[in-house]
Amino acid sequence: MLKQYPSGLPVPLKADRAFQMVDPLVSSASANGQTRWDRQFTDVPTATPVTWLFNDLECQAFVAWHKDAIRDGADWFTMPLRTEAGRHVETCHFIAAYSGPTRSGYDRWRIEAQLLLRRRPILNDNDGNFPDDVLTSELFDKTINWEWPSI
């Protein structure tokens, strides 16, 4: 069973941080010089840099959790993250050892790391076939919940 990120600790900050998915494509060059691309995988992991800001006790708890619960980052774990698809619990893994803790201000500690998310943070399967429905979903939700006559 996967370990869970401690609920009492703050979630990482992701401002100005990009997601970088593993390339799902494979290419092959033909004899006439043309290159052909095809999708090799549909569910690829995504890497992202994250930063935590902790007070003294939170930092101590995080370092201890990292060392003992997920064996210095060797194990996968679940953690709530905010992505473009909303806030979801994602399955994560540390790509390498984290950097820090670094003193940040009077009473804060900053820890930076690269996380690997087991899957791309995207909408449900096949939602990409209907982008207009995705774009108007907020309007549809408001209309149904606020304007629909009560039954």
C-alpha positions in Angstrom: 0.0 0.0 0.0 1.2 3.5 -0.8 2.2 5.8 1.9 0.3 9.1 2.2 1.8 12.5 2.5 1.1 13.8 6.0 -2.2 15.7 6.1 -0.8 18.2 8.7 1.9 19.4 6.4 1.4 22.1 3.7 1.2 21.0 0.1 4.0 22.1 -2.2 4.0 25.4 -4.0 3.9 25.2 -7.8 3.8 28.9 -8.8 5.7 29.4 -12.1 6.6 25.7 -12.3 6.1 23.6 -15.4 5.0 20.1 -15.9 7.2 18.0 -18.2 5.7 14.8 -19.4 7.7 11.9 -20.7 7.5 11.9 -24.5 4.9 9.3 -25.5 5.9 9.3 -29.2 8.2 7.1 -31.2 9.6 8.2 -34.5 11.0 6.2 -37.4 12.7 7.5 -40.5 11.9 5.9 -43.8 14.2 5.4 -46.8 12.8 8.5 -48.6 13.8 10.8 -45.8 10.3 11.2 -44.3 9.8 10.7 -40.6 6.8 9.0 -39.2 5.6 9.5 -35.6 3.3 7.3 -33.7 2.1 7.2 -30.1 3.9 4.5 -28.2 2.3 5.1 -24.8 -0.9 6.7 -23.7 -0.3 7.0 -19.9 3.1 8.5 -19.3 4.6 10.0 -16.2 5.1 13.7 -15.7 8.0 15.4 -13.9 7.5 18.7 -12.0 9.6 20.8 -9.7 8.1 21.7 -6.3 8.9 23.8 -3.4 7.7 23.5 0.2 7.8 26.3 2.8 7.7 24.9 6.4 8.0 26.3 9.9 10.5 24.6 12.2 8.2 21.7 13.4 6.7 21.1 9.9 10.3 20.9 8.5 11.3 18.4 11.1 8.2 16.3 10.5 8.7 16.3 6.7 12.4 15.3 6.9 11.5 12.5 9.3 8.6 11.3 7.1 10.9 11.4 4.0 13.5 9.3 5.8 11.4 6.8 7.6 8.0 6.5 5.8 9.1 6.6 2.2 12.7 5.4 2.8 14.6 8.6 1.8 12.4 8.9 -1.3 12.7 5.4 -2.6 9.0 4.6 -2.3 6.0 6.0 -4.2 3.5 8.0 -2.1 0.2 9.9 -2.6 -0.2 13.6 -2.2 -2.8 16.2 -3.0 -1.5 18.5 -5.8 -3.2 21.4 -7.7 -2.8 21.0 -11.5 -4.6 22.4 -14.5 -7.2 19.6 -14.0 -7.9 20.8 -10.5 -6.8 19.5 -7.1 -6.4 15.8 -7.0 -4.5 13.2 -5.0 -1.6 12.2 -7.2 0.8 9.2 -7.0 4.3 10.7 -6.7 8.0 9.7 -6.4 11.1 11.8 -5.7 13.3 11.8 -8.8 16.4 12.7 -6.7 17.3 13.8 -3.3 15.6 17.1 -2.3 17.5 20.3 -1.8 17.5 22.0 1.6 16.2 22.7 4.1 17.3 26.3 3.3 16.5 29.2 5.7 13.8 31.4 4.1 13.0 34.5 6.1 12.8 34.6 9.9 11.0 31.4 10.7 10.6 29.4 7.4 12.5 26.6 5.8 12.4 25.9 2.0 12.8 22.5 0.5 12.9 22.0 -3.3 12.6 18.8 -5.2 11.7 17.2 -8.5 8.7 14.9 -8.3 7.6 12.3 -10.8 3.8 11.9 -11.1 2.8 8.4 -12.1 0.4 9.7 -14.7 -0.3 13.0 -16.6 -2.7 15.3 -14.7 -5.4 15.4 -17.3 -9.1 15.1 -17.5 -10.9 11.8 -17.9 -10.2 9.6 -20.9 -11.8 10.8 -24.2 -12.6 14.3 -22.9 -10.0 15.5 -25.4 -12.3 14.4 -28.2 -14.8 17.1 -27.1 -12.8 20.2 -26.2 -15.9 22.5 -26.6 -17.7 20.6 -23.9 -14.7 21.1 -21.6 -14.5 24.8 -22.4 -18.2 25.3 -21.7 -18.4 23.0 -18.7 -18.3 25.8 -16.2 -21.2 27.7 -17.9 -23.1 24.4 -18.1 -22.5 23.7 -14.4 -23.7 27.2 -13.3 -26.8 27.0 -15.6 -27.9 23.6 -14.2 -27.2 24.5 -10.6 -28.5 28.1 -10.5 -31.0 28.5 -13.3 -32.7 25.1 -13.5 -36.2 25.2 -12.1 -36.7 23.2 -8.9 -38.5 20.0 -9.3 
